[in-house]
Structures are given as structure tokens and as C-alpha cells.
Amino acid sequence: MPKQLRTSRAVWSLVADIVIVIVFAIIGRASHGEALSLGGIATTTWPFLVALLVGWAALFAWRSPARPVRIGLPLWAVTVAGGMLLRAVSGQGTAVPFIIVASVFLLLTLVGWRVVATLVGRRQGARSASEASR
């Protein structure tokens, strides 16, 4: 794969992950009737964004960002565990229901988009191979 395409894929993958974490925070705040101000969203989001970025760095995720098992699952675990740890040390809540909801939402989204991307990529690859053999 050309370096430019690989870089573009990594950038879009990181953007997707960041958007997922921000959407998670917005949905959570909205469902609890909390202000959707920039400051409020930032307060809820930052622990998970920091953990997400640590996960990206630790996993060298930019090398193969769309792999669901190699990148998605460990990135999910680091994002949830690190985000909860940072919330706890910063005085934010970590109630068990919140941990469960965060874990499920981030699993379905951080790993889910990677599963979909992998399946679509395989299907397109199979289609290309089939067309090339004609």
C-alpha cells in the first residue's frame, strides 16, 4: 500500500475514533440532562480522549488502524480503563452503570467500525479479483 494512502487511512481512523469518543460524551450528557456546552463536553470527553491517544501510541495503531482484533479490542480496553482511571483521579464519577454503558458503547463503536471496514474491504477485494479473472 502506498505511504500516502496508509497515512490517509490512519488519519481518518484516528478522526473516527475521536469523533466516537466525543459523540459518546455528548449522548451521555444529553441523556442525563447535563449542559451541552463546550466546557461540559470537554470535561466529560478529555479522560477518554487522553486514554484513546495513549492507546493509539502504545499500539502503533497508525500502522494498521482498521484491524478489529489487533487494534480495535486493545484500543477499546485502554480507552475504557484509562478513561475511567482518569475520571476517578480527577474527581469525576465512575458508577458501575456508567462503566457498563461506556464499555458497551465504546466496544460497539471502536471495534464495530473496524469490523465493518474489514468486511467491506474483503468484499471489495473479492469483487476485484472476480472481475480481474474475467
Legacy VTK file of the C-alpha trace (Angstrom):
# vtk DataFile Version 3.0
C-alpha trace
ASCII
DATASET POLYDATA
POINTS 134 float
0.000 0.000 0.000
1.421 3.426 -0.914
2.610 5.513 2.023
0.215 8.384 1.255
-2.800 6.048 1.282
-1.591 4.427 4.507
-1.183 7.864 6.132
-4.607 8.967 4.944
-6.197 5.793 6.316
-4.500 6.325 9.680
-5.621 9.958 9.895
-9.238 9.112 9.045
-9.192 6.220 11.502
-7.940 8.453 14.301
-10.544 11.088 13.422
-13.267 8.408 13.512
-12.123 7.250 16.953
-12.014 10.817 18.288
-15.495 11.539 16.922
-16.780 8.347 18.565
-15.471 9.454 21.963
-16.946 12.945 21.561
-20.318 11.542 20.476
-20.234 9.199 23.476
-19.756 12.180 25.793
-22.495 14.221 24.106
-25.007 11.362 24.260
-24.155 10.735 27.892
-24.500 14.366 28.892
-27.748 14.757 26.943
-29.269 11.617 28.464
-28.614 12.982 31.951
-29.872 16.468 31.203
-26.409 17.995 31.575
-25.351 21.113 29.680
-24.066 20.528 26.173
-21.671 23.450 26.466
-18.165 23.165 25.057
-16.743 23.151 28.581
-19.118 20.457 29.778
-18.433 18.240 26.779
-14.677 18.778 27.205
-14.880 17.834 30.892
-16.624 14.567 30.073
-14.532 13.809 26.999
-10.939 14.532 27.998
-10.248 11.420 30.117
-11.358 9.142 27.294
-9.560 11.139 24.606
-6.310 11.019 26.568
-6.700 7.263 27.058
-7.557 6.825 23.369
-4.414 8.692 22.290
-2.291 6.675 24.725
-3.785 3.527 23.222
-3.022 4.697 19.680
0.589 5.378 20.658
1.077 2.159 22.650
-0.402 0.004 19.888
1.290 1.856 16.998
-2.258 1.939 15.661
-1.333 4.068 12.647
0.400 1.022 11.121
-2.859 -0.893 10.633
-5.623 1.198 12.183
-8.627 -0.730 10.868
-7.765 -4.163 12.287
-10.554 -5.073 14.716
-8.698 -7.656 16.823
-5.118 -6.353 16.681
-6.056 -2.696 17.196
-9.781 -2.349 17.959
-10.061 -4.608 21.002
-6.948 -3.441 22.852
-7.692 0.179 21.950
-11.186 -0.248 23.400
-9.757 -1.733 26.616
-7.188 1.048 27.032
-9.766 3.745 26.269
-12.297 2.438 28.791
-9.830 1.533 31.556
-7.693 4.631 31.113
-10.713 6.902 30.771
-12.261 5.546 33.957
-8.975 5.825 35.837
-8.532 9.436 34.734
-12.154 10.202 35.642
-11.604 8.738 39.103
-8.398 10.656 39.828
-9.959 13.898 38.554
-12.994 13.542 40.822
-15.497 12.559 38.131
-17.938 9.705 38.641
-17.290 6.073 37.803
-20.510 4.391 38.882
-20.897 0.769 37.803
-23.789 1.503 35.395
-21.652 4.205 33.736
-18.749 1.788 33.364
-21.058 -0.783 31.774
-22.652 1.693 29.354
-19.288 3.202 28.415
-17.773 -0.235 27.874
-20.612 -1.451 25.670
-20.918 1.763 23.626
-17.175 2.045 23.034
-16.880 -1.664 22.212
-19.651 -1.467 19.637
-18.260 1.682 18.057
-14.450 1.496 18.347
-14.366 -2.165 17.345
-17.584 -2.130 15.312
-16.450 0.303 12.622
-13.277 -1.740 12.213
-15.261 -4.953 11.726
-17.443 -3.261 9.109
-14.397 -1.786 7.340
-12.695 -5.190 7.281
-15.769 -6.925 5.865
-16.269 -4.241 3.217
-12.588 -4.398 2.285
-12.708 -8.169 1.911
-15.844 -7.973 -0.187
-14.337 -5.329 -2.467
-11.153 -7.389 -2.751
-13.142 -10.483 -3.710
-15.147 -8.470 -6.237
-11.966 -7.013 -7.763
-10.379 -10.447 -8.007
-13.511 -11.848 -9.641
-13.625 -9.022 -12.195
-9.913 -9.398 -12.943
-10.328 -13.109 -13.725
-13.000 -12.454 -16.359
LINES 1 135
134 0 1 2 3 4 5 6 7 8 9 10 11 12 13 14 15 16 17 18 19 20 21 22 23 24 25 26 27 28 29 30 31 32 33 34 35 36 37 38 39 40 41 42 43 44 45 46 47 48 49 50 51 52 53 54 55 56 57 58 59 60 61 62 63 64 65 66 67 68 69 70 71 72 73 74 75 76 77 78 79 80 81 82 83 84 85 86 87 88 89 90 91 92 93 94 95 96 97 98 99 100 101 102 103 104 105 106 107 108 109 110 111 112 113 114 115 116 117 118 119 120 121 122 123 124 125 126 127 128 129 130 131 132 133
